[in-house]
């Protein structure tokens, strides 16, 4: 496993940037997971980041790079918005970030939400720190 993949697996949050309708970046901290070489994120389908990804499927994410991190990486690539009809990906993401009790409460609160998966398929990876 490469150093970058190890970092992606233990880093807590990423910063996802999409391109807004005004042409400017829209950057947000967000939970993420690895899926092969891709990074995946979850978001409400009506959220600005999801709508931006649907309108312009180019984006970037930074993983790591904070002072406490030994490294950081910028991933630029194509964004794909996918359905999560049974919320399997959403539940895996919640389990990665929350205790069982917190996760059970979040799953119950989100059970009727229209959550989408945003997949970043990197075309370029650069070390930023």
N, C-alpha and C positions, 0 to 999 in steps of 0.2 A: 504494500500500500504506500503510495507516495506521501510525502510530508503534507502536501496540500489536502489530500483526502483525509489524513489523520486530523488535521485542523478542523475540517468541515464537520467531522463527526463529534468533536468535543466542544466546539464553539456554541455559545448559548443563543445568540441572535445574529441575524444578518441584517444588512440594510439593502432593501430592494428599491431600485430606481426604474420607474416607467416613464414614458414620454406623455405629457399631458396634451390636451387638445390645443393649448397655446404654444406648444413646441418646447416648453421648459420641462426639466426633469421634476418628477414627483418622487421623493425618496422617503422611505419609512422603515423604522426598525420592525422586524418581523420574525416569527418563528420559522424554522426551516428544518428539512431533513434531506439526506442524500438518497437518491434512487439511481444507482449506477453512477454514471458521470454527471447526471443532472442534479440540480437542487430543486426541491419542491416546497411550495408554500401553500398555506390555506388562507382563504379570504372570503368574506361575504360577496356574493356575486354582484351586488349593487355598489360595492366599495369603489372608490376612485381608481385604485391600483388595478383592480380587475377590469374595469371599463377601459382604462388606458391600454392594458395589455391586449384587449380585444380589438381596439381601434388601431393600435400600432404595436405589432408583436416584437419590438426590439427593446432590450432592457439590459440591466446590469445588477449585480449584487456584490457587496463587499462582505467577506467573512473574516473575522479577526481584525487585526490591525490596531487594536486598542493598546495602550501602554502596557497593560498586564499580559498581553498576548506575545508569544515569541515570533509570530509572523501574521501576515494578513494577505488576502488575495482578492483581486478584482476579477470577477467573471462577467464577461460580456457575451450576449448571445440572443437566441430567439426564445420568446415567451409563448407558451401554449397554454390556453385555459381549458381545463378538463372538468367534467362532471365528477362528483363524488356522491352518487345517489344513495348509497347505504352508509355514508360517512365513515367508511373504513379508514381512509387516509386521515381524515380529521381526528378520529379516535386514536390512531397511532401517534399523531402529532401531539395531541393532548397528553397522552401517556408519557411522551418524551419530556415534557416540560412541567408536569404537575404531579403532585402526590396522588395517590388513589382517591382519597376523599375529595380533594380539589377537582380532580379529573372527572369523577362521577357527577359532581355538581355542574361542571362546565358542560359535560355531555348532555345532561338533562336540560340545561338552559338553552343549548344550541340545537336540540333534536329536531326542531321544525324549521331551522334556518336553511337558506339556500346557499350552501358553502361550495365554493369552487376550489379546485387545485390549480395553482399557477406553477407551471414547470418551466424552469430556465435550462435550456439546452445550450451549454457554453460553446462558443466558437473560438474564444480566446480567454486565456487565464494569465494574469500578470501578478507577480508578487509585489505588494505595495509596502511591505515593512519586513 
